[in-house]
Amino acid sequence: MRRRPPPGRLRRALTLMWATTSLVCVVATGCTSGEVGDREVGAAGWIRVTDASGVAVTLPAPAQRVVSLVPSATQTLRAIGADGALVGRTDFDNQPWAAAIQSVGGGLEPNLESIVALEPDLVIRFGGSQDPRTPRRLDDLGIAHIAVRPDQVDDIYQTTLILGAVTGHERAADSLVASIRRDLEDLSAKAATLRRHRVAYVLGGTPPFVSGPGTYIDEIVSLVGGDNVFGDLRMLYSSVSPEELLTRDIEVVLHSGADNFDATLTPGARVIQVGDILEIPGPDVVEAAYYIAEMLHGRSLR
């Protein structure tokens, strides 16, 4: 079968997801255990963090001018009250509140001239091999940068803590993490009383692109009472044949709406368009999880 390239919105979703596949840890000045949450500011106010790439970065003080190349980080900065430091964002940060913040292009291979013109004291970027040019150029220019890779729910907590540390909003970051943990635990307990469903999450494309194991989507679907029928794939995200869909005994298809899904591929299954609510693992995870739970079970869990 001829494969059609994914449409624009699907490419956007996959860019965000493929760029987020690991853990972040925070190591504050004077820490010995190296675990997230061990944060301590040095006597002169300086802060040390070890980012997702394993590089230790020292800031002389909490960052005051921040460019965020990671949409979930942009949202997290706002959630902990640090959005006043934001001077740059990506094209994907299209919330109304971010409209006044200058865009520097995409999260991968952004416009470096635009970044330099904003005179940031910190750039938050995607960690990984997808964009080797950006960290090299930032190093050449003497601009501090940290890598984050929010993928699973635990990474949301870790990213929140690292952003709280580098912006001087540790207390707000701690509070946000505690709130998300509590709310997700409550939702998980509610979902545990309901029947589980066999679920396929389709991002779009021809053949359909689905979420596999070890992804943020897989984790949220499982937390709210769904069993990912493609949990045995060897890749985080993969295209599957129509024949594969027909043989998976799927009860519910959740699709992002990035492309039209052919419901005849999953006869008898409920097909539900859920939009892009699971595209960005960030501080809105609780709302996203409740929405997916309610779509899956056909009832409110509030």
Secondary structure, DSSP 8 states (H G I E B T S, - for coil): ---B---HHHHHHHHHHHT--S------TT-SS--TT-----TTS-EEEE-TTS-EEEESSS-SSEEE--HHHHHHHHHTT-GGGEEEE-TT---GGGTTSEE-S-SSS--HHHHHHT--SEEEEE-SSS-SHHHHHHHHHT--EEEE---SHHHHHHHHHHHHHHHT-HHHHHHHHHHHHHHHHHHHHHHTTS--EEEEEEEETBTTEEE-TTSHHHHHHHHTTEEETTTT-SSSEEE--HHHHHTS--SEEEE-SSS---GGGSTT-EEEE-TTTTSS-STTHHHHHHHHHHHHHTS---
